Amino acid sequence: MEDEEQPAPARPLSVEEVSLLVSQDEGDMAADAVEVESDDEDAEHALGPKPGRMWPEVSTERAQRYKREVDEIRETFEDTVDEFDMTMVSEYAEEIFEYMNELEEDVMPNPDYMDGQTEINWSMRQTLVDWLLQVHLRYHMLPETLWIAINIVDRFLTKRIVSVLKLQLVGVTAMFIAAKYEEILAPSVEEFVFMTDKGYSKEEILKGERIVLQTLEFKVSHYCSPYSWMRKISKADDYDIQTRTLSKFLTEVTLLDHRFLRVKPSLIAAIGMYTARRMLGGDWNEAFVFYSGFTEEHLQPGHQWLLETITEQGFNQQHVCQKYANKKFLKASLYAIEWARLHIYDELEGDKMNLEE
């Protein structure tokens, strides 16, 4: 589209900007913070093992009921096989998704890792993620690159204590690793130096790459973004472009909300699709339950979180909102935020009543 606005160049995240987010008490602790200095030193574990149970934590009785409802639908629902679409590899799809489900929990960060950090906080993480969104769009990288990069950041911060001065280095290094893994033509290390306005040198990024990969035991390919499951769920409405675009915006919103760190990617995809369906007046019928593996009741808590996040004061200034306000993305963020502001109280009250039944 000729009149479409071009994305602004990614603005480097300044030390001053990040430092403004640090409270006075945290500032007093700065001298004790541990920086990522050497790839020879042992990894500093910010916290212990990840919690065993996945969100949402429900009673055993309710979890069994969810499973029964899904199993009943899977037994009776007739799936149309895409035998003529070679890209869907229908012969192996079931086994592929079973394997992806097995990998999910293995590459999830500790959702409470910030408790073990001494200089950084959740607001700083949100600022970093917002900057990575700008970099990602500016260099036209693939969607999976963004998700892999942020997963790398969170898993690294789970295991290592990082100073505020090194936080952006962790972010740009994670994007560098993700791009090398996912992109056909990845930006060079010199371009990543430019992204930070030469805040870090080529040598620092390459050294950071070694440290990050060693800390994560080179587990990069194990992570599957919510988009993998979203493509599967989209089959339920014949890949409707409006629902798909709106759900992409909503799932990217979860990157900024640290509460979603405890949610599996498959569930994030389902929550995004469910919320998009609600916003567009659709229902969560048997086809969506079949392809997602989640009932409507299972998705309502995450749906509430999304509405709370996008209606927060000033959230429309986040880069993800500006990105999806473009005509290219059907102005999805403008529609979603307006809808949420009009319906949030009715939605939250209705979902609360359903969960209490």
Order of alpha helices (4+ residues) and beta strands (2+ residues): alpha-alpha-alpha-alpha-alpha-alpha-alpha-alpha-alpha-alpha-alpha-alpha-alpha-alpha-alpha-alpha
